[in-house]
């Protein structure tokens, strides 16, 4: 295989961690930003996102020779927007080159021609090889942040620009801090200088940590299965040996685990969170659990002088990866404000609900109850259409043109029809949330018959769901095992 020589100004496809190859341009790093040690790498500005990162040479491919290949394997609106941005850039660069050629013919002999495809710097390759350049990328108005593999921060002159926020106060006493647009899309946030800990690297937690690292946060991770930490260590995270160690090392520690028992064990168990809590330490519970569990955890954390916030999230694995979650928080308002850059990195919107800790858990259980019941009904509609000889695609097309239209319905149903059954959530977690919501209703003598019906569905007792499960082949090995992945929800 021939060696590909790259230099500043070249358009490339760059692969960063778990993210797909993305179009970018090799640019000069700011002089205050040190080049990572080890293998040769280039500083790349990605199109469509305005993100910048050091990328190893082996993770880079020239843009034009691999364009068709990448377009075939990568889909999605954001990816297409990035490719369109490259084409627009090339079009403008071509126009500039033509204009420059005309000017050159009229200029005095010997005048040096401008280098092609240079927008934000004119540095040569030798300057880049040294890991810095004589002048930073100061002409790029979108140069907001840098993804670092070490803890050093750029000088204050190169600090990111804080994203503008909209603060919304409503009669419900809920406060919403909404980013003007997704921080995962344009990356214009200032990462907090506080040390961040994260416990739990499951479907949701993994995407959250990726976005925290991507936006420049210093993160220490722990997971019950230690091997899951390896990928994040490679991307610059630090490793904590126990939950207690993570909490003791960090200013703010987040946790995202599967259920109330796991949340309690993480805090109260051997080498647990409680053993690392000291006055001023912040603990943020992102797991979706019952209000009683939140109340218990808040009491034990604050009894040690810690500060507590609950912040469960609404969304799927894909939304977690994209940094487009919705965060619903309650508890210590000052912790919520301290977590601002973290919430911007992981989500598109965050809400703070006034009142006692546990209110966010109540709200999230209601939201998940509605979603679980809704998707059971959508699944029944798809199978009834099939059973009566109607086109499932036409059913979806009509549904998405009416009052129930949503991106969620369209994407999920299209995945089912196309045979894409990769789960965004697990059935056992949906059922856990339904059970907790039903129990919450019982505690206030409020009936929840629809949620109860959805919760009782399984492949033996509900024919419509059985047809869906057979159609999607999710339960191929054992239709009776509810603990397997449920690709419909």
Secondary structure as GFF3:
##gff-version 3
##sequence-region A 1 489
A	DSSP	beta_strand	11	14	.	.	.	ID=ss1
A	DSSP	beta_strand	22	26	.	.	.	ID=ss2
A	DSSP	beta_strand	41	46	.	.	.	ID=ss3
A	DSSP	beta_strand	52	56	.	.	.	ID=ss4
A	DSSP	three_ten_helix	57	59	.	.	.	ID=ss5
A	DSSP	beta_strand	60	62	.	.	.	ID=ss6
A	DSSP	three_ten_helix	64	66	.	.	.	ID=ss7
A	DSSP	alpha_helix	67	73	.	.	.	ID=ss8
A	DSSP	alpha_helix	77	106	.	.	.	ID=ss9
A	DSSP	alpha_helix	125	129	.	.	.	ID=ss10
A	DSSP	three_ten_helix	156	158	.	.	.	ID=ss11
A	DSSP	beta_strand	165	169	.	.	.	ID=ss12
A	DSSP	beta_strand	174	179	.	.	.	ID=ss13
A	DSSP	alpha_helix	183	186	.	.	.	ID=ss14
A	DSSP	beta_strand	196	199	.	.	.	ID=ss15
A	DSSP	alpha_helix	203	214	.	.	.	ID=ss16
A	DSSP	beta_strand	219	222	.	.	.	ID=ss17
A	DSSP	three_ten_helix	226	229	.	.	.	ID=ss18
A	DSSP	alpha_helix	230	234	.	.	.	ID=ss19
A	DSSP	beta_strand	238	239	.	.	.	ID=ss20
A	DSSP	alpha_helix	243	249	.	.	.	ID=ss21
A	DSSP	beta_strand	252	255	.	.	.	ID=ss22
A	DSSP	alpha_helix	260	268	.	.	.	ID=ss23
A	DSSP	alpha_helix	273	276	.	.	.	ID=ss24
A	DSSP	beta_strand	282	285	.	.	.	ID=ss25
A	DSSP	alpha_helix	291	303	.	.	.	ID=ss26
A	DSSP	beta_strand	307	314	.	.	.	ID=ss27
A	DSSP	alpha_helix	317	322	.	.	.	ID=ss28
A	DSSP	beta_strand	325	331	.	.	.	ID=ss29
A	DSSP	alpha_helix	333	338	.	.	.	ID=ss30
A	DSSP	alpha_helix	340	346	.	.	.	ID=ss31
A	DSSP	beta_strand	347	353	.	.	.	ID=ss32
A	DSSP	alpha_helix	359	387	.	.	.	ID=ss33
A	DSSP	alpha_helix	392	399	.	.	.	ID=ss34
A	DSSP	alpha_helix	407	417	.	.	.	ID=ss35
A	DSSP	alpha_helix	427	443	.	.	.	ID=ss36
A	DSSP	alpha_helix	449	455	.	.	.	ID=ss37
A	DSSP	alpha_helix	463	472	.	.	.	ID=ss38
###
